[in-house]
Amino acid sequence: MVEQTVVEKNEDFRSGFIAIIGRPNVGKSTLMNQLIGQKVAIMSDKPQTTRNRIVGVLHSQEGQAVFLDTPGIHKPKHKLGEIMVTTARKTLSEVDLIFYVVDVTMEPGGGEEYISNLLKGLKTPIFLVVNKMDAIGREEGLQRIAQYSTLVDWKEVIPISAIKNNNLDRLKELIFQILPRGPLYYPADAITDQPEKLLMAELIREKVLIAMREEIPHSVAVVIEHLQERQKGPLVVHGTIFTERKSQKGMLIGKGGSMLKQIGMEARIEIEKLLGTSIYLELWVKVKEDWRSRPDVLRSFGYDEKFE
């Protein structure tokens, strides 16, 4: 990832909010993490990884860009899915610039038509960010870009590879040409506004997404119950992984606790990087039946503000 440059605010300082939208699994979180130079949004190869609107802050000599990484826009199958899509749609009216991220390896389909219709009529400038250019041949890539370019009246069309960090410098240049002159919204050392407990829970969920298959990843929620500080020894982090069925609980724990141990070990490494200190991570797995369709449970898991 790239290093951020923090400088004093000048009279031509530009700042604003940028929504990153698109279908699931097109690389929105990877793009934001690369742009700000640090991991604040979890990543996996499974769609619908992002559930909340995650804020990431880019500091540069030109100004400050506040990215809102939204859940992938998709046809919802449960209450949680409805919240995710509503969150993404609401963000469009709150920003100075929109990144519509597409996967160049996929042809435009019904999902792109749906999102494009949401964007039509907006006065907000829109960048078509064509991701995964490293995974396709030049000629085919140009043809695919041409297909996407006809969907909406874009301010800019920028081909990139987020994972390879290709053409992101150009994207950042264009950002600060578009953003208005404005204030410093976040302190110069801030990269996100997410509470540490939420970031820790998301890092644990990321390891579940990577380790598990089939329907289990999408039926999992993680809550950090509490933190226990000791006079001596590492910080103790108590986390609970919730799933919807007893059979899923058994798979998450694994034979002799092997799966849970693997998830915990990998999550601990990431959380220690986040906190800059050693931790002792204790994980439990509990069943909360049909939690994705229960508003009371969704509120308890931190989705309450999305019901307004």
N, C-alpha and C positions, 0 to 999 in steps of 0.2 A: 504494500500500500504506500501512498504518498505521504510526505511530511507536510504539515500545515505551516503557513507563515503568518505570524501574529504581529501586527504593526499598530502604530498609533492611528486613531481616526483622523482623517484629513477632510478638507472642505468639499472634496469631490467623492466622499465616501458613499458607496452604494450598498443598499441592503434591501432584503425582501424575502418573501416566502415562495417556495417552489414545491408544487405538488408533483410527486412521481406516481403516475398511474399506468395501468396496463393490465393485461390478462395475467392470470397466475403463472408463475414460473418463467417469466421472461427476463429475470435478472434485475428487478428493481432494487432489492436490498443489497445485492452485490455492487450495483452502481453507486448507491449512496455511501456505502462503506468505503469504497475506493475514492470517491470524491472528497470525503472528509478526512481520510487517512487513518481511520480507526473503526473497529467493528462495534456498531451499536444496534444493528439489526441482524437477526439470525438468518442463516442461509441453509438450504438443503435443495436436493433435486426434486423434491415433492411440491406440487402446487399448493397454494393457499397456506404458505408457511407463515406469512405476516397476518396477524389478527387485529392488532391495534394500529393506530396511526403513530408511527415512530418518528421522532424529531432528531435530525442530525444537523450539526452546524459546521459550515465551512468558513474558515477565516483566511483572508488573503490580503495582499497589499491594496487591492481595489475596494474591498468591502467585506460584507458578511452575508452569506446565503444560508437561509434556514430551510432545509429539506424536510418535507413531510412524506415519508414512505408509507403509502397506503396499501391496504389489503388488495389483492388481485380482484378485479371485477369479473364476476362469474354468476351463473344461475344458482341462487341459494337453494339448499335442500333442507335447512333447519334454521332455527332462530339465530344461532351464531352466524350462519352464513348471511342472513339478512342484515345483521349488525355490521358485518364486514363490508358488504357492498354499500350500505348506507353511509358508513364512515368514508369510504372512497369518494362517493358522489358529493357529499357535503363539502369535502375539502376543495372542490373545484371553485367554489364561490368565495374562498378565503385567501386566495394567493395572488401573487404578482406575475407568476410564470408557471406554465405546466409542461412537464416532460411526459410525453406519451411514449412509453417504451414498448417496442415490439421485438419479437424474435425473428430474425431474418431467415432462419431455417424453416419457418412455418409460413405457408401461404395465408393471406388474409381470409377470414371466414366470418361466420355469424357473430362471433365475439367482438371482432374488430368493427363490424358494422354497428353493433350496439353501442360500443364506446364512442365511436365517431359521431353518432347521433347525439350523444350526451355533450360532445364538445362543440357541435355546430351552434352558432349563435352567440358563443361566448366572446367577450371582448378581450379576455386575457390572452396574451401571446402564448403560442403553443410551439414547442420544439418536438419534432418527430425524432426520437432517439432510436436508431436501428441497431440493436444489440446482437452480439454473437457473430460478428463479421469474420472472426477467426475460424468459424466452423463451416464456411461455405466458399465455393469458388468465386472469383471476381465477377465473371459474366453473369452467373446465376444470381449473385448478390445484387448486382446493378438492376437486373430485371425485377427482383423482389422489392427493392427500394422504390422503383417506379410504380409498382402495384400499390404499395402503402401510401405513396405520395399523393395519390388521387383521392384519398378518403376525406381529407379535411384541408382547409387553407392553412398550411403551416408557416410559421415565421421562419423557421430553420429546419433543415433535415440534416442530421448528424449521424453518420455511420460510426459505430464504436465496437470495441470488445471490452466490456467491463472487467471480465476476469483477467484479461491480458493488459489492462490499463492502456489500451490503444485509443488515441484521439481524445482522451479526457482533458488534456491541457487545452485543446481547441474548444471543447465544450465549456470549460470554465471561463475562457476568454469571452465567449458569447454571452454567458450568464451576466457578467458585469457590464456588458454593453446594453443589456436590456433592463436590469433592475434599476429602480429609481434611486435618487439620492435619499438617504434615510439615516436613521439612528443606529446605534449599536444595540441590537435587541438582546443579545446574550453577552455575558462577560467573555473576555478574550481567551480564557482558558476552558470555556465550556464547549463540549462537543455534543451534548444531548440534554434534554430536560427530563429524561426518564429516571424514576427512583431506582436506587441500587437494587432493591428487592425485586423489582420488575425485571431489570436487566439480568439478574441472577436466575430468576425463574425461566426467562426466555433462553438462556444459555443451556439450562438443563433440558428444556423442551427440544432445543436443536439437536442435542445428542440422542434424544428419543427418536426424532425424525430420521436421523441418520442410521440408527441401529435397527429400527423396526420396519416391517413391511405391511402391505395390504392396508386395512382400514384403521389399524391401531393408531398411527400418528395423528390422524385428524380427530380421534376421540379422546385425546390426551390434553389435560390442562395441568399446569404446574403452579403451585403456590408456595412461597417462602413463608412458613408459619412464624418463625422468629429467629433472631440472631442472639447468640449467647457469648458475651465477651468474658474472657478469663484474665486474671492477673498474670498468669503464666500460661504459655501454650497458645495454639492457634485459635482464631475466631471459629466458633461452632455455628454452622448454618443448618437449620432444620427445614427441609423441604418435603412437600407431599406431591406425588404424581397421582392425579385423578384420572380414572378411565371409566368406561360405561358398563363393562361386563366383567364378571368374575373370570371368565376364560382369558380376557385380555390382561387381567391382573397377573394371572399365572405366567403368561408369556413375557410380561414386562419384568417379572422377578427372575424368571429363568431357572434352570435346574441348579439347585443348591445356591440360588441367589446370584448366579453368574452374570445374567443380563443386567440386573440392577447394579451390580458391582462395576461392570464395564461402563455403564452410563454415568455412574457417580464418579468414577476415576477420570473420565474424559471431561466431564463438566467441571470438576474441581480445578483442573489445570486452567480452563478458560476463566473461571471465576477468580482465581488467584491473579491472573493477568489483569483482570478488570479492577480488582481492589488493590493490587500491589502489595499483598500480604498473604501469609499462609492461612489456610482454612482447614477445618475438619467438617466434611459434608456428610450429614445424615439424611438419608432418603427413605421415605415410606411410600407404598402404593396403596391407594384406597379406591373403592368403587363408588361412583356417584351416577346412578342409572339415568340414562337419557339426559345428561346435564346440558348438552348443546341446545336442547329445545325447552329448557326451564329458565324463565326470566329470573327467578329468585336466586338460582345457583349462578347464573351468568353474572348477576350483580355482585355476588359474593366473590367471584373470581376477577372482579375489576372492570366489568363491561357496563357498569351502571350508567355512566354518562352518555352512552350511545342510545339510551331509551328515551331521551328527552325529545 
